[in-house]
Amino acid sequence: MSTEPNLKSANWGILAAGYTFSLLGGLIGLAIAVHLRNAKVSTAEGAKVPMYDANSRKHGTIMCCIAGPMILAGLALQLML
């Protein structure tokens, strides 16, 4: 019998901050995205399961896809100046 914990959904504040910082090209946005995608909790049996539900993890993936190119674009602009 599995006693898998209920996966929580990321609140709107975390999602808004993650998207904002990702669009601004900040490492904070990337850190929020990676946390949403990779955070795990342990069950009573000791198994590791995702902390966030599939929808929240999908938002984390999207934030990573935004933050990566924005960080690279910011670095490229800095090198050109």
N, C-alpha and C positions, 0 to 999 in steps of 0.2 A: 504494500500500500504506500503510495507516494504522498508525502506531506509537503509537496512543493509550495513555497510561499507565494502569496499573491504578488504578481509583478506590478510594480507601481508605474504610473504614468507621469512623465515629466510635467511639472506645472508650467503655466504660460510664461512666467517670469524667466525661468531658465531657458526656455526655447527662444524668447524674445532677445535675451542677452546673448545667447549663442549665435543667433542669426545676425544680430547687430555687429558683434565683434568679428564674426566671420567675414561679413561684407567690408568691414573697415580694415581687414587684413591683419588682424591681431592674433597673437599666439593664444590669447585668452579664449577666443572663439574656437580655435583648434583644440584647446584643452577641454572645453565644455563638450565639444563634439566627440572627442575620444572617450571622455567619461561616459557619455550617454551610450555609446556603442559598446564599451568593454566592461562596464561595472558589473561585478558578480557578487552574489551572496551565497552563503552556505545553507543547505537544508539541514534538517535534524540528522539525516543519515550521513552528512558530510559532503554531499555532492554540491558542486558549484553550478548555479543557475544564473541567468541574466537578472540584473536588478530591475531593469526597465522593460516595459512591454514592447512588442514588435514595432508599434507605431512610433514610439519614442526613439527606439534604436534606428529606425529609418530616418528620422529627423537628424540624428547624429551623423549618419552617413551623408546626408545631403549637406550638412554644415561642413563636413570634411571636404567634400567636393567643391564647395565655395571657398573655404578658407585657404586651401592649398594654393590654387592659382592666384588668389588675392595677395597672399604673402609673397609669392614669387614675383608678381607684378610690382609690388612695393619695393622689393629688393632690386629689381631691374631699374626702376626709376631712381633709386638712390645711387646706383652705380653710374647712371647716365649723367647725373648732375655734378 
